[in-house]
Amino acid sequence: MADDANKKGSSPPEDVAPELTPEETTGRTDDRRISDFVRRAVSAGVGAARNSKEDIMRAAANEVRSWLEHLNLNDELAKALSKMVIEVKTEIRFRPSEDGRMVPETTNEVKVKPPGQ
């Protein structure tokens, strides 16, 4: 039996860890270094994207704020309304209900006509 354990190709006992060659150890360390590098690179990329998004949103908000400050909404609305014709027709009828009270019934019709008609 002792001869069987010493034969080439036999595996060591399970409670003894196999010895690693320098190539195997170096490969695992390189894998860890590469993994750490990739993790840091992805983290940096995500951080840069987040900062870029915040910068773009800040610039867009400033542009919209500036445009709204220079926009005279009252005058623009008055110009738009002065060119429109709005026709509103409303009918209100009172009908008696079953309990004898008067109940209003309404019908509405609204038309917006283009300018010049």
Secondary structure, 3 states (H helix, E strand, C coil): CHHHHHCCCCCCCCCCCCCCCHHHHHHHHHHHHHHHHHHHHHHHHHHHHHHHHHHHHHHHHHHHHHHHHHCCHHHHHHHHHHCCEEEEEEEEEEEECCCCCEEEEEEEEEEEECCCC
